[in-house]
Amino acid sequence: MLIERDFFTDPEILLDPYSYFEEVRRLGPIAQVPGKDYLIVTGFAEALAIFLNTTDFSASIALQGAACPLSFTPEGPDISDQLEAHRTEIIGHDLLVNLDDRAHANLRALVNRLFTPSRLKANETFIRRYSAELVDQALGRGSCELIGEIATPFVTMVIADLLGVPADDRQFFMDIIQSAPPPGSLDSAENDFASQADHPMAVMARYFAGYLQERLTSPRQDILSELVHAAYPDGTKPSLADLVNLSTFMFGAGQDTSAKLIGNAMRYLVDEPGLQETVRRDPEQVPAMLEEVLRLEGSSKITARLCRRDTEIAGTKIKAGTRIAIALAAISRDPRRWDDPHRFILNRPRIREHLSFGRGAHTCAGSPLARAEVDILFRDFLQRTSNIDLDEAHHGPRGARQLSFEPSFIVRGLAQLHVSLERA
């Protein structure tokens, strides 16, 4: 039976996580799958309640996932003190995505000052210029491998420009990003990059440490300069280690999900009947298309929370110490929240309420950048082409596509997407 298989380790489920989660949904919106010691949330309302309740639920295991056992045995109705005593034993414990309470609020306050509309507007010139350059190069060839030749370079260079990574280092950063396994990779035995000196994220961290130290004495008009001279809301200064972790995480994490969004959205643009014609006639529909892609096939399939106090969600009692997998791929298709949830519907009512970027304190800080940069790229593709299609030699005919997805329990994204382009 499908439900008896393991989402976190079964490569076949990577190709269709949705069938697996529909089986889990039959057990209830919050359920414990037989043979597993964690809960899986497939309900939209239940996931939202957990995201918003940072008192009872910790984000500390967001990166390592719900299937990874804790390094300690939870005791009592409140494990908050236990968790803090063992926090450094958790993979990525010092990254923004895993922080709680004051530590998270402090770093998030810095981030919220960085991805502002005015700063993104100032970065828009570079985004538009680089987008046009990449699309024109692809048109010159009449085709491209979208993920490696367009999506990854585009989002990597955009965040590099925004942060202030020197131009001479950007190609090096792009090369090591492309060589790194995706977050949650099933092909990687160890996801804790802090323990691997040669891991691409650890290599980038050393570069960012140098950039930040340089900005202390020679500030520039970039995010790294602002970070190194910033203070927390209470007036205290962040440590250099905190800023290195933050800048490395912003650079590494944001570009991967944005690149996958480009691939997922292009697949729908090409294969969803009538969609390319509709959006080509009215490019103002690009944002609506992207939101429905985010709902239906967002770049992140799952995240996790740790219950640190006995509590109850929608009538389900949850004990302190319980690990919880929040199935983003399932809550976005919850029939109690979305009509005809498995169908692509352009301009779906209340579409911006999807949870693909999370909600509450841990809402993705880079979501405004992701929306802006991907919107610009797709408008360029539509303006400069008369038709876009998938290469049948690589992916088969429409209706019988052959697609290869990244081997990751976190990321939902194509490893490759070969696209043919007809110039306008």
C-alpha positions as a printed Julia matrix, in Angstrom:
424×3 Matrix{Float64}:
   0.0    0.0     0.0
   1.17   3.51   -0.8
   0.63   4.78    2.74
   3.01   2.15    4.12
   5.9    3.58    2.14
   8.22   6.28    3.48
   7.86   9.78    2.05
  11.32  10.8     3.29
  13.3    7.98    1.68
  11.24   6.55   -1.22
  12.53   7.89   -4.57
   9.33   6.92   -6.4
   7.21   9.15   -4.17
   9.37  12.06   -5.33
   7.74  11.73   -8.74
   4.24  11.93   -7.27
   4.13  13.14   -3.66
   0.51  14.17   -4.2
  -0.87  10.62   -4.45
   0.94   9.71   -1.24
  -0.43  12.73    0.64
  -3.95  12.03   -0.6
  -3.68   8.62    1.06
  -2.51  10.29    4.26
  -5.37  12.82    4.04
  -7.86   9.97    4.33
  -6.6    9.45    7.9
  -7.54  13.02    8.83
  -6.06  16.53    8.53
  -3.58  15.69   11.32
  -2.62  12.04   11.26
  -0.01   9.56   12.38
   0.85   7.18    9.58
   1.14   3.54   10.74
   4.71   2.71   11.66
   5.82   6.35   11.98
   6.54   8.3    15.17
   5.64  11.73   13.81
   2.43  13.44   12.68
   1.66  14.61    9.14
  -0.54  17.65    8.6
  -2.48  17.74    5.31
  -5.19  20.22    6.36
  -4.94  23.87    5.38
  -6.62  25.26    8.51
  -4.61  23.0    10.79
  -1.31  23.97    9.15
  -2.2   27.66    9.42
  -2.98  27.25   13.13
   0.42  25.62   13.71
   2.3   28.26   11.7
   0.69  31.03   13.75
   1.25  29.36   17.12
   4.93  29.97   17.86
   4.34  29.53   21.59
   3.56  25.83   21.42
   5.4   24.92   18.21
   9.12  25.33   17.57
  10.65  25.76   14.1
  13.9   24.18   15.32
  13.53  21.05   13.15
  12.34  22.83    9.99
  15.51  21.93    8.1
  16.28  18.41    9.31
  12.64  17.31    9.0
  10.14  15.46   11.14
  11.51  12.0    10.36
  14.86  12.74   12.04
  14.79  11.6    15.71
  15.58  14.09   18.45
  18.89  13.78   20.26
  17.07  13.69   23.61
  14.03  11.99   25.12
  11.24  14.54   25.69
   9.93  14.63   29.24
   6.85  16.33   30.66
   4.18  18.67   29.26
   6.69  21.44   28.4
  10.05  20.59   26.82
  11.13  24.2    26.17
  14.1   24.02   28.53
  15.11  20.6    27.24
  14.99  21.87   23.67
  17.23  24.83   24.44
  19.72  22.59   26.25
  20.0   20.39   23.14
  19.4   22.96   20.39
  23.0   22.93   19.14
  22.59  19.21   18.35
  19.94  19.99   15.71
  21.0   20.29   12.05
  21.14  23.96   11.05
  20.3   25.08   14.6
  21.72  28.56   14.04
  20.0   29.26   10.7
  17.12  31.72   10.52
  14.63  29.09    9.37
  15.21  27.06   12.57
  15.28  29.83   15.18
  12.57  30.61   17.72
  11.51  33.41   20.02
  13.92  36.28   20.63
  16.75  34.85   18.52
  14.43  34.59   15.55
  12.76  37.96   16.17
  16.15  39.72   16.3
  17.47  38.3    13.02
  14.1   38.61   11.32
  14.0   42.3    12.25
  17.23  42.75   10.29
  15.91  40.81    7.3
  12.65  42.74    7.2
  14.64  45.93    6.68
  16.42  44.42    3.68
  13.69  43.12    1.37
  11.77  46.39    1.24
   9.91  47.67   -1.86
  12.36  50.55   -2.25
  15.4   48.27   -2.17
  13.83  45.82   -4.63
  12.96  48.74   -6.88
  16.58  49.87   -6.85
  17.63  46.32   -7.81
  15.1   46.17  -10.64
  17.45  47.68  -13.24
  19.89  44.8   -12.84
  17.09  42.21  -12.83
  15.62  43.53  -16.09
  18.98  43.81  -17.82
  20.12  40.32  -16.86
  16.74  38.75  -17.66
  16.78  40.26  -21.15
  20.36  39.09  -21.67
  19.61  35.47  -20.74
  16.41  35.28  -22.79
  18.12  36.79  -25.84
  20.97  34.28  -25.58
  18.46  31.42  -25.44
  16.54  32.82  -28.42
  19.78  32.98  -30.39
  20.08  29.21  -29.93
  16.36  28.57  -30.41
  16.28  26.47  -27.24
  17.65  26.19  -23.73
  17.89  23.9   -20.74
  15.84  26.18  -18.56
  17.05  25.15  -15.08
  20.81  25.18  -15.64
  21.1   27.83  -18.36
  18.44  30.32  -17.26
  16.79  29.76  -13.87
  19.81  29.04  -11.67
  22.12  31.72  -13.13
  19.3   34.28  -13.08
  18.25  33.94   -9.45
  21.84  33.44   -8.25
  23.05  36.63   -9.92
  20.0   38.62   -8.74
  20.53  37.79   -5.05
  24.3   38.29   -5.48
  23.7   41.79   -6.84
  21.21  42.59   -4.07
  23.52  41.43   -1.28
  26.66  42.98   -2.76
  28.69  39.92   -3.73
  31.62  41.26   -5.81
  31.17  40.8    -9.56
  34.44  38.84   -9.83
  33.14  36.18   -7.38
  29.66  35.71   -8.8
  30.53  33.07  -11.4
  32.37  31.07   -8.74
  29.31  31.24   -6.49
  27.07  30.16   -9.34
  29.31  27.18  -10.07
  29.32  25.91   -6.49
  25.55  26.46   -6.15
  24.99  24.29   -9.22
  27.26  21.59   -7.79
  25.52  21.49   -4.42
  22.81  18.92   -3.62
  19.33  20.4    -3.11
  18.11  20.87    0.49
  16.8   17.57    1.82
  18.55  15.6    -0.91
  18.07  11.84   -0.76
  21.44  11.49   -2.45
  23.25  13.31    0.36
  24.08  11.3     3.45
  24.65  14.41    5.5
  22.72  17.66    5.24
  24.56  19.48    8.03
  26.89  21.66    5.97
  28.4   23.16    9.11
  30.18  19.84    9.7
  31.69  19.7     6.2
  34.43  22.2     5.44
  34.17  21.54    1.69
  30.37  21.72    1.48
  29.37  24.53   -0.94
  27.42  26.34    1.78
  30.44  26.21    4.12
  32.69  27.52    1.34
  30.3   30.41    0.72
  30.15  31.15    4.45
  33.9   31.76    4.49
  33.56  34.2     1.59
  30.7   36.03    3.32
  32.77  36.33    6.5
  35.41  38.14    4.46
  32.88  40.41    2.77
  31.34  41.4     6.1
  34.68  42.13    7.73
  35.64  44.3     4.75
  32.33  46.23    5.01
  33.11  47.1     8.64
  35.79  49.54    7.51
  34.71  50.14    3.9
  30.89  50.19    3.72
  29.13  50.25    0.36
  25.57  50.73   -0.85
  24.55  47.1    -0.4
  22.81  44.75    2.02
  26.05  43.32    3.44
  27.14  46.81    4.52
  23.78  47.47    6.11
  23.86  44.14    7.93
  27.3   44.57    9.45
  26.44  48.02   10.79
  22.92  47.11   11.97
  21.65  46.6    15.5
  18.88  44.45   16.89
  15.66  46.16   18.07
  16.98  46.21   21.65
  20.13  48.06   20.55
  22.54  45.11   20.84
  24.79  44.22   17.92
  24.62  40.86   16.13
  27.74  38.73   16.19
  29.76  38.24   13.02
  28.87  34.52   13.13
  25.14  35.36   13.16
  25.56  37.68   10.19
  27.61  35.12    8.25
  24.9   32.49    8.83
  22.17  34.93    7.86
  23.79  36.2     4.65
  24.83  32.7     3.55
  21.35  31.36    4.19
  19.68  34.24    2.32
  21.97  33.65   -0.63
  21.78  29.85   -0.72
  18.2   29.11    0.28
  16.35  31.78   -1.62
  17.91  31.15   -5.0
  17.07  27.43   -4.99
  13.33  27.77   -4.41
  13.05  30.64   -6.89
  14.86  28.62   -9.56
  12.47  25.72   -9.05
   9.49  28.06   -9.29
  10.73  29.12  -12.74
  10.86  25.5   -13.9
   7.51  24.54  -12.41
   5.81  27.63  -13.84
   7.26  27.09  -17.33
   5.91  23.55  -17.37
   2.4   24.81  -16.61
   2.7   27.7   -19.06
   3.51  25.25  -21.85
   1.29  22.27  -21.02
  -1.8   23.76  -19.38
  -4.35  24.03  -22.24
  -4.81  27.62  -23.39
  -2.66  29.14  -20.64
   0.23  30.32  -22.84
  -2.16  32.0   -25.28
  -4.07  33.7   -22.46
  -0.99  35.04  -20.68
   0.72  36.01  -23.93
  -2.29  38.16  -24.86
  -2.32  39.74  -21.41
   1.06  39.68  -19.62
  -0.61  41.27  -16.59
  -1.85  37.73  -15.9
   1.71  36.52  -15.15
   1.43  37.21  -11.38
  -1.89  35.31  -11.2
  -0.3   32.38  -13.07
   2.64  32.29  -10.65
   0.39  32.31   -7.58
  -1.61  29.33   -8.85
   1.63  27.48   -9.65
   2.85  28.24   -6.13
  -0.35  26.75   -4.74
  -0.55  23.74   -7.02
   3.15  22.9    -7.22
   5.19  25.1    -4.93
   8.95  24.75   -4.65
   8.78  23.33   -1.11
   6.92  20.09   -0.44
   7.21  19.92    3.32
   8.47  21.64    6.45
   8.47  20.64   10.12
   7.65  21.82   13.62
   8.36  20.43   17.08
   5.61  20.63   19.67
   7.23  22.0    22.82
   4.12  22.22   25.03
   1.12  19.93   25.34
  -1.57  21.51   23.2
  -4.51  20.85   20.9
  -5.14  21.71   17.25
  -8.62  21.27   15.76
  -9.56  18.69   18.37
  -6.32  16.72   18.06
  -4.27  16.56   21.25
  -0.54  16.89   20.61
   2.01  16.04   23.28
   5.17  18.01   23.9
   8.05  16.43   21.99
   5.92  15.4    19.01
   7.56  15.98   15.64
   5.19  17.3    12.98
   5.58  17.21    9.2
   3.58  20.02    7.58
   2.91  18.78    4.07
   2.87  22.0     2.05
   2.16  19.98   -1.08
  -1.0   18.63    0.55
  -2.37  21.68    2.37
  -2.26  23.54   -0.96
  -4.65  20.91   -2.33
  -6.97  20.62    0.66
 -10.52  20.25   -0.78
 -11.94  21.84    2.38
 -10.13  25.05    1.42
  -9.82  24.98   -2.38
 -12.54  24.09   -4.91
 -11.37  21.51   -7.47
  -7.95  21.61   -5.75
  -5.96  19.52   -8.24
  -6.88  21.69  -11.24
  -5.03  24.77  -12.44
  -7.43  27.73  -12.31
  -6.09  31.11  -13.39
  -7.32  33.92  -11.1
  -8.56  31.46   -8.49
 -10.42  33.38   -5.73
  -8.27  34.31   -2.71
  -5.25  32.67   -4.28
  -2.76  34.84   -2.37
  -3.88  33.07    0.82
  -1.93  29.92   -0.11
   0.74  28.84    2.38
   3.56  28.02   -0.02
   5.65  30.81    1.49
   4.54  29.88    5.02
   2.65  32.24    7.3
   3.25  34.13   10.51
   6.67  34.75   12.02
   8.42  32.42    9.58
   6.82  33.69    6.38
   9.49  33.56    3.67
  11.27  36.91    3.84
  12.4   36.63    0.25
   8.93  36.08   -1.21
   8.65  39.68   -2.58
  11.95  39.21   -4.41
  10.93  35.79   -5.75
   7.64  37.12   -7.07
   9.27  40.17   -8.67
  12.2   38.45  -10.37
  10.19  35.52  -11.75
   7.48  37.89  -13.02
  10.08  39.92  -14.93
  11.67  36.81  -16.46
   8.36  35.38  -17.71
   7.29  38.69  -19.2
  10.58  38.76  -21.11
  10.03  35.23  -22.4
   6.51  36.06  -23.55
   7.46  39.39  -25.14
  10.39  37.97  -27.1
   8.79  34.72  -28.31
   5.83  33.69  -30.43
   5.71  30.18  -28.97
   7.36  28.17  -26.19
   7.27  24.38  -26.01
   9.05  21.52  -24.28
  11.57  19.59  -26.35
   9.89  16.28  -27.19
  13.26  14.61  -27.76
  13.98  15.05  -24.06
  10.52  15.09  -22.47
   8.21  13.21  -24.83
   4.97  14.48  -26.4
   2.33  16.59  -24.71
   0.16  14.38  -22.5
   2.96  11.86  -21.96
   5.8   13.98  -20.63
   8.9   12.43  -19.1
  10.2   14.68  -16.34
  13.02  14.29  -13.84
  12.59  15.87  -10.4
  15.28  16.68   -7.84
  15.83  13.81   -5.35
  14.79  15.81   -2.28
  12.15  15.45    0.38
  12.02  19.25    0.76
  12.31  20.69   -2.74
   9.75  20.16   -5.51
  11.61  21.09   -8.63
  12.77  19.8   -11.97
  16.37  18.7   -12.41
  16.21  19.74  -16.07
  13.67  21.25  -18.47
  14.56  21.48  -22.16
  12.57  24.22  -23.88
  12.25  25.17  -27.55
  11.69  28.83  -28.4
  10.31  30.61  -31.45
  11.36  34.24  -31.74
   8.58  36.82  -31.92
